[in-house]
Amino acid sequence: METQVIKHSSFYNQLMQSPTLKLLMDKTAKKLSAEQKSRKKFYDELTPNVKAEFINGKVIMHSPVKLRYSQASDNLFSLLKLFVLKNKLGLVHHEKLLIKLTRNDYEPDICFFKKETSKKFKAEQMLFPAPDFIVEVLSPSTEKLDRTTKYEDYAAHGVEEYWIVSPEKQTVEQYFLTETGYELNIKSKTGIIKSEAIESFEMPVRAIFDEDVNMETINEIMSAV
């Protein structure tokens, strides 16, 4: 899927026709080499109590979040965690799992790995491959990255489903991966949202933002045969 997305990029096609391609490649190689040294330093200095990401050669530090951001993230994680554990579908993690992609390192708000991938993980592992499903919960400081760099990078590395949650607007945007990148499936404040990456998982959108609806949904998951 990664190769298909790149090959369908108009920028890629233009670049392949450029007479300066070799010069650009040499310049890029030098920049990426310097980036990798900075990336190693980033790994060496990481601490468990700090949320940080390495994006396009820069270390991005994240500040504490507002309550509504934390509540939305926790509500969705609790539903996903319960469903995935009950149905033995794989691994769901929250915030502090470091995803290592080709150039960048991210700590998604929520990510899910199918069982065939997660069963290979080791207890002492600190760097992880691209998940099958990612959720980013928007804040003013992260929205641009979530909608641009991460959006593009997740698609390029085969993350098959991407949700963008807005606690302020109380909406969820659900994107599915196609051969040319992400395609918006729904953007909604209400109704039922159904995942493709997490088999048979569905939930009311309001369960992310409303504690009562969240508890009702938890009870439904628990009581389901």
N, C-alpha and C positions, 0 to 999 in steps of 0.2 A: 504493500500500500504506500509506503514511503516513496519508492521510486516512481510510482504512478502519479502521486501528487506533484512531485518535482517536475516530471516530464510534461505535465499539463500546465506548468507555469509559463506565462508569456515572457516573463523576465528571463527564465532559463533558456527559452528558445532564442531570444535576442542575444543573450550572452554567448551561446554556442556559435552564433554567426559573426561575432565581433573579431576583427583582425588583431585586437589587443588582448585576446583571451589569455595567452601565455604570460604576458606582463602582469595582468590582473591576478592570475593564479600565483605567480611568484610573490607579489606584494601581499596577497592574502595569506600565503603560507607563512610568511614572516610574522604577520600580525597574530595568526593563530598559535604559532610557536610561543610568542610572548604571553598570550592569553593562558596557555597551558601551565606556564610557570606560576602565574597568578592564581590559577585554579588549584594547583597543588598547595599553595600557601593557604588558600581558603579552606581546603580539607584539613590541613594541619592545625588551623586555628579555630575550627568549629567547636562549639560547646553545646551541651544538651539543653541549656536553659535559654538559648537565643534562637530566634527564628530568622534565618538568613538564606538568601539564594544567590547563586552566581549566574548573572545574565549578561551575555555579550561582553564579557571581560570585566564586569563590575560586580562588586559585592553589594547586594541590596539588603539592608537591614529593615526589619518590620517592627513598627511600634505597637504598643498594646491597642486592642480594639474596643470599640463601643459595645455596650451590653447587647443591643439588638443584633449586632453582627455575630457575637458569641452565641447567643440563643439560637439564631437560625442555623448556624453551623452545627451546634450540639444536637438540636432537634433532628436534623436530617441524618447526622451520623448515627444517632441512637436507633433510628428506624432501619438504616442500611445494615448496621452491625448485627442487630437482632435477626433480620431476615437472612442474611448471608450465613451466620452461624447456625441458625436453625435448619437451613437447607443444605449446609455443607458445600457452599459454592466457591469458597476461596478465602480471600483476606481483604478486609476493609480497614483502612487506617486513617488517622486524623492528624493533620498538620505537621507532625515532626518527622515523617518519613521522607528522606532525601532521594528524589528521582534524578538519576544521572542520564541525560540525553547526550547527543553527539557533541554539542557545544556548551550547553547550559545545564544548571542544576536547580531543581525546583522543590519546594515543600508545599504541595497542593493542600488545600483545606481538607479535602476528602479524596481518597483514591481507592480503587478496587482492582484486585488481581484475580483472575480466574484460577481455579484450583490447579490446573495443569502447570501454571507458572508459579503460584505461591508455594506449592509443595517442594519446590527446589530451593527455597530460601533457607539460609542458615541463621541460627539464633544470634550469632555475633555480627551478622551482615549490617552494613551501614549505608551502602549505595544500592539503589534498586533500578530496574529497567522501567521502560514506559508501561504504565498501567493500562488496563482495558477501559477504565472509566474514571473520569476526574470531575470534581466539583470545585469551582472557585466561588467564594462568597465575596461580593464586591464591597470595597470600602473606597473612600475618595482617593486614598494614596495608592491603591492597587488596580483600580478599574482600567486604566489605560493599558497596563501590562497584560491584564487578564483578557482584554479584548483584541490585543494586537500580537505582541511577541509570543505570549503563551498560547494563544489561539492558533497561531501559525505553527509553532513548534510542536504542540500536541498533535495536530493533524499530520504533520510531516513524519512523526514517529509512530503513527498507527494507533493512537488512542481513539478507540472506535466510538466513544460517546463522551460528550462534554456538556456539563450543565453550568450555567452562569446564574447565580442566585443574587438578587438585589434585596437586601433587608429593608432598604429605604422605600422602594416602590412595591415591595412584597410580590415580586414576580420571579418566575423561573424561565430561563431560556434553555431549551434542549436541542443540542446539535448532534447529528449523526455524520459519521465519516463516509465520504464518497470517493470516487477516483480522483476528483479534482479538489478535494478539501472538505471542510465542514459545510453542512446544509442545515439550516434551521428547520426543526420539526415542529416545535410549538414554542410560543411565548405566552405565558398565562399567569393570572392571579388566582384562578379557581379551577375546578375540575380535577380530573385524574391524569396523572402523568405515568407513563409506562416505559420502563427501561428495556433496551434491547441487549445491552452488554450484561446486565444482571438478570439472569433467566427468571421470568415470571414475576419480577418485582414491579409493583405498582402502588401508588399512594396518592392521597389528596394533596394538591399543592398547598392547601392551607395548613397541613400538618407541619410544614417547615416554620410557619410564623405564629401559629395559634397553639398554645400549650394543651388546651382541652382536646382539640382535634388530634394533636400528636399522641396524647394518651389513648384516645379511642383507637387510633391506628395501631399503636403498640399492642393493645388488647386483641385486636383482630388478627395480627400476626401471630400472637401467642396461641390463640384459640384455633387457628387454621389447622386442618388435618394435613 
